[in-house]
Structure formats: C-alpha cells, structure tokens
Amino acid sequence: MFLEDAVEVPDTPGVLVENVCIVEIARGDGPIVGINHIVNGRGFGVKTGKDSGGGYAVQRLVRYCNGESEVRPDEYKKK
C-alpha cells in the first residue's frame, strides 16, 4: 500500500508549509509500503519492506508554497 502524499494543502498564495519530515518504519522483510511524495506531489518518497533496502527510510522538505518547493537531497537510496 502506498500513500500518494503525506500532506495535502491548497495551492494558493499564503499557504506555507515548512520543515516537513516523513519517516517509514516497517519490518524489512514485510510487504512493501510507503509514501510517494511529501507535499502535493513534491519531495522524494519513502518505501520499506521486502526488497526495498530495509525497514527504515526518511525524507525532508524544507519549504512548500503555492506549488513551489525546496527539498533536501534524496536521503533514501536503495542498497
């Protein structure tokens, strides 16, 4: 099961999201689960479970406002 976005907000002036972190913790040998994006289709996703590289993943988005985003580099790399 995958969640498309961890956070959904209106793309309108004045709506600001800052310092968002998503973490996925699951059994490394369990089913593959995750989150595809952090906010409104922006930011790197996470997944855990069998053949996903382990049971822990984290990603960060610094700022999102009106469709524009600043994200941290991809911190989750499949091994």
Secondary structure, 3 states (H helix, E strand, C coil): CEEEEEECCCCCCCCEEEEEEEEEECCCCCCCEEEEEEECCECCCEEEECCCCECEEEEEEEEEECCEEEECCCCCCCC
